[in-house]
């Protein structure tokens, strides 16, 4: 199944949960795309110890997930 997430949030927790769900779906051999729009494009600057967005995005792209902005 092909799935796309469209994110337009500046809340790190929302982006973190989207990455977590997308990574779980990739483990199940599904095709997943995440499209960042608006404030979510700057997700890298929202990285923190509580919400490790850079780590999750790296796992996502290495697992052949597609990031679009």
C-alpha positions in Angstrom: 0.0 0.0 0.0 1.2 3.5 -0.7 0.7 6.1 2.0 1.4 9.9 2.1 1.5 12.1 5.1 1.1 15.8 4.6 2.4 17.9 7.6 1.8 21.6 8.2 2.6 21.8 11.9 5.2 23.6 14.0 4.7 21.3 16.9 7.7 18.9 17.2 5.6 16.2 18.9 3.2 16.0 15.8 6.2 15.6 13.4 7.9 13.1 15.7 4.7 10.9 15.8 4.4 11.1 12.0 8.0 9.9 11.6 7.4 7.1 14.1 4.3 5.9 12.4 5.9 6.2 8.9 9.0 4.2 10.1 6.7 1.5 11.5 4.9 1.3 8.1 8.2 1.0 6.3 9.1 -1.9 8.5 5.9 -3.5 7.1 7.2 -3.1 3.6 4.8 -0.3 2.6 5.6 2.7 0.5 5.6 5.9 2.5 6.0 9.6 1.6 6.1 12.5 3.9 5.3 16.0 2.5 6.3 19.0 4.6 4.4 22.2 4.1 4.5 25.6 5.8 6.3 25.6 9.2 7.0 21.9 9.2 9.6 22.4 6.5 12.0 23.6 9.3 11.6 20.3 11.2 15.4 20.0 11.5 15.6 23.1 13.7 12.9 21.5 16.0 15.2 18.6 16.9 15.6 18.1 20.7 16.5 15.4 23.2 12.8 14.8 23.8 11.9 14.7 20.1 14.9 13.4 18.1 13.6 14.4 14.7 17.0 14.2 13.0 17.5 10.6 14.1 14.0 9.5 13.0 14.3 11.3 9.6 17.6 9.5 9.0 16.0 6.2 9.7 13.1 7.1 7.5 15.3 8.0 4.5 17.7 5.1 4.9 14.6 2.8 4.9 13.7 4.2 1.5 11.0 6.6 2.7 10.5 9.7 0.6 10.7 13.2 2.0 9.2 16.1 0.1 9.1 19.8 0.9 
